[in-house]
């Protein structure tokens, strides 16, 4: 399978009649790898629109990919890693690797006419429970949070709910009492037995995280996500070790080594993201690492089509899954382009069973939403 062309572009969401914009949250960063008349699609991390990762692919990776055999997957990625090691390995470069990796798996699946999960060893299940991940709650009052949760419960019927704070990074311990009040209100809304999680988005100091975590324990929340700054693995581990509630982290981890550092610090649930940490290959490696250390593997994933589908293929193969898959705000924004993108179905997401990722594309709509990168 000789690679003949590598394309990088954005797929813009929202009103296609408006001028093209490429900013965080408005577009998907896509790589298309062509080989033997087939096209494999991958997705890079959406941070700042994913433009930087796509630039690295176009400038530094594509020339090395063209002419290579797509089935030499591991060799290709290893060579690229060591070629670009001084630009990373975290962040932009690793997001680029993730996109290439997903695209190569998509290509292989199409070449062998099998879904990715079959190439990974088969599925334990193809219906995966999901949790509704509800963001922007830092900006809402208590009533606003309750209304947002009510709306998602009514529209999607999720198996669980996670409330996220989002907001400005670096604002530490801004409104502890208000955050606790929102957590209490959501518990009252859904009842004592409904599964809940709380994503602090790095908002607390160690002391405040422990204070909030104690309340979440009393309220029966299942996990407490990224209570302190993600880059302080030792601090994250201290909070995890001092609380009974499961503390999770890892969506900001771009390498297996950084996930290992979280585990060594005492974190017992890790949440790497397929479009950040090595794509399908990286996530499978992380699942093995978690199994070796007895740690829960619960990937983070907020992208509506390519990333979500790739993540579900990995989760389908994971025998020891303990928590639902993430379905974030705005999941429907890809529905008119990726016409069979996974969507809520009685509390579950169904893994696409077509070849490769299994996504079906409306080519006309893709052409309308496609934004070429300049420069």
N, C-alpha and C positions, 0 to 999 in steps of 0.2 A: 504494500500500500504506500506508494510514493506520494509524499505531500507536495502538492503543486502550487498552493497559494494559501496565505494566511491573511485574513481580513480583521480589522478592528473597527468597531463603530459603537455608537450609543443607540439604544432604543428608548425614545422619549415617551413618557407617559403624560396623561392629561389631555387638554384640548389641542388636537393636532393643527387647528387653525391659527394658533398663536405662534409667534416667533420661537424658533428653537432655543431652548435653554438647556444647559448641562450643569446642573448643580445637584448637591447631595439630596437624594430622595426623589428626584424628578426623572431619572433615567437609569437604565440597566447598561452596564459596561460589558459588551459582548465581543468574543473572539470567534471567528468562523474558520475552521481548518479544513481545507479541501484536499481530497485524495481519492483517486480512482473513481471520479464521478460522484462521490459522496461528500457530505458536509457535516462536520461535527461542530456542535455549538458549546461554548463554555462561557462562564461569567466570572468577572473579577470583582473584588471587594468594592462596594459602592461608595467608600469614603471619598468625599469631595467629588462625587460623580464617577469615580473610577478612572478618570481621564489619565492620571499619572501611570497607573498600571498598564493601560492600553498603549501609552506612549512607549513604555519599556518593551512591550511585546513587538510593536511595529518597528522600532529602531534596533533593538538589541537581540530579539529572539527570532523573529520571522526569517531573517537571512539564514540562520542556522537550521531552521525547521524545513525550509523548502529543499526538496530533494531527499530528505530523510524518509525512512520507512516508518510509518505511523505505528506499526506493531513493535518497533524498538522503543516503546514508550518509556520504560524506566531508564534506559541509557540516554535517551534524548534529554529527559528532565535532569538527570544527574550532571550531564555535560553543561547544560544551561546554568544550573545552580553554581557550579564551580567557575564558570565563566564570569558570573555576575555577583559572586559572593561578597565583594567589597561594596556593593550597593545595598546589601541586606545583612542577613537573610530575612529580617522582619519587614513587615509593612508592604510597600509598593511592589517590590520584587516578588514577594511571596504571594500576593494577590494575583500577580501576573501568572505565576506558576499554577495557581489554583485554576485559573481560566483555561490554560493550555491542557492541564490534566483532565478536566471535565470534558473538554472538546475531544481529546484523544479517546476517552472511554466511550463517548457518544459515537465516534467514528467506528470503533471496534464493534460496538453493539450492532451498528447498521451493517457492517461488513459481514458479521456472522448471523445477522437477522435474529438477534436475541436482546432482550432487555438487559441493562447493566447488571441488575441484581442476579441474573442467571450467570453472568460471567464472573461474579464475585463469589459464587458458590451456592446460590439459591436463596429463596425467601422463606423465612419462618412465618411471615404473614404479609399480605399485600394490602390490608386495611389497617391503618395505623392511627390510633387515637391522637387527637390534637388538643392543644390548649390555645385559647384566644389570648394573644399577647397585646395588651391595651396600653398604649403610650400616652405621653403628654399630660400625665396626671399631676406633675409638679405645678402646672399652670392652672389647674382646675381647683375649685373649692370642693368641699365634701359632697355637696349635692351634685356637682358636675361629674365627679368621679362615679357616683352611684348611677347617674343617668347613662354614662358611657358604658359601664358594665352591663346595665340592663339592656341596652341596645344590642350589644354583641351576643348576649345570651339569647335574646329573641331571634336575632338574624341567623346565628350560626349553630346554636345548640352544642357548644364545645364540651369536651370531657373535663376540662379544667380551665381556670382563668389565671393569668398573670397580670398584675398591675405594675406598670413601669412609670418612672418619674421623668426620665429624659431631662431636658433643660440645659442650662449653661454648665459646662464642666468647670470644676474648681470652686463651685459654691458649696462649701462644706458646712454641714450642721445648720442649714438655713432655717428649717421649720420642722423640728423634730416632733413637737406636739401636734402640728397639723398633719404630718405624715402618719402618725399613729392614729389620729382621728379618722383619716381616710381608710386605713387598714381595718379599723373596727367597723366602719360603716359598710364596707364591702362584705365583711363576714356576716353582719346582720342581714344584709340583702340576700345572700345565697344560702344561708343556713349553716348549721354546724358541720355537716358532713361533706359539703361540696369542696373539691380540691382547689386550693388557692396557693399562689406564689407571689412573692414581692421582690421586684427588681429595683434596687436603690440607685442603679447607674452611677456608682462611685461617689455617693453624696455625703458619706459620713466619715468622721474620725473613728478611731478604734473604740473609744469609750461610748460614743453615740451609737455606733453600730451594735454594740453589745446591749445597750439600753433598748433600742428598737427591736433587736432580735429576741429579747426576753418577752416582749409583748407579743411578737409574732408566734412564739412558742405557745403562749397561753391561748392565742386565738386559733391555733391548729393549722397554721400555714405550713405547707410542705417544704418549701425551700426559700432561702434568702439570698438573692443573686447580687453579686458584686457590691457588697456593702461599703467597701473602701476602695481607694484608687487601685485600678487594675495592675499598675506597674509595681505595686508594693506587695510582692508575693508573700513576704514574711508577715506583713500586717494582715493580709487576707487569711493566712494560715492561723494567726493568733485568734482572730475572730471566730474562725471555724472551730478551733479547739476549745474555745470557752463557751460555746453555745451548744445546745442540744439540737436545735433546728439545723437541717442540712444547709451549709453555706456553699454556694456554687460560684464558679468563675471560669474564665477561659475564652470568652468571645473576642477578647483583644489579643489572644495568643496566636502567633503566626507560625510557630515551629513546634515540633515534638519536644524539643528541649525546654521550651517555655512552659508547656503543659506539664512536663516532668517536674519543673521547679514548683509549680502550684501543688502538685501531689506531695512532693517532699515537704512543703510548708505545712501540710495538714488539711488541705482542701479535699473533700471527699465526693464532690460532684463537679465534673468539668464539662464545659460547654463551648468547644471550638466550633468555628463556622467554616463550612465547606468552601466558601468563596474567599476565605482568608488563609486557611491552613492546609494548603497542599491539595485541594480538591478531593476527589474520591479516594485517591491513594493516601493522602495525608490523613483523612478521616478514618480510614480503615486501620492505619498504623496507630492512630490515637485510641481507637476502640480496643486494640490489642494491648496497648500500654495500660489502659484503665482496667482491663480484665486481669492483667498481671499483678496489679496493685489493689484489687478489690474495690475500685472506685467507680461510681456511677458515671456513665457516658450518656450525656443528654445534649446533643448539638444545638447550638444557637442557629437560627436561620430566619431572615426577614425578607428575602427576595421572592418575588411573586411567581416566577416561572422556572427559569433554568436552575437557579440555585436551589429552590424548593424541591424540584423534581429530582435533582442529583442527590440531595440530602435524603429523600425518601427511599431511593434505591439503596443507599447505605444502611439506613435504619431497618429496611426489610430483612437484611441479612444478619441483624444483630440479635442473637438469641436472648441476651441478658438485658433487654430494654426495661427500664424501670419507670420511666416518665413519658408523658405524651410528647409528640412533636410540636414545634412552635408554628403558629400561624399568626403573623403579625398584621397590624393595621395596613389597609390598602392592598390586601392580597388580590383583589379583583381587578387591579389596574392593568393587568396583562391579559385579561380574558378575551379581548377582541383581537389579539395578535397571536398568542399561544392558545389556540381555541380549546384545547383539552387540558389546560393547566390544572393541577389538583385543586379541588375546592371542597368545602365542608359537605359531608355526607353522613348524617346521623352520628355526629361526634367523631368521625374519622376522616382521614385523607386516604384516597385510593392511589396506590403506586401505579404510574403508567406502565402498561404491559407491551407497548410497541418496541421496536428495535431501538437500541441505544437508550437515550433519555425517554424516548416514547412520546415526545412532544410533537403535536401537529401545528403547523404554522400557517396563518393566513398571509400569504406572500404579498398580497396587495396592501394589506394593512401594515405589514412590516416595512414595506417600501415607504409608506407615508410617515411612519414613526422613526425611520432610520435617520440618524444624524452622523455625517462623516466628520472625522477629526481633521483639523487643519493645523499644519505646522509641526 
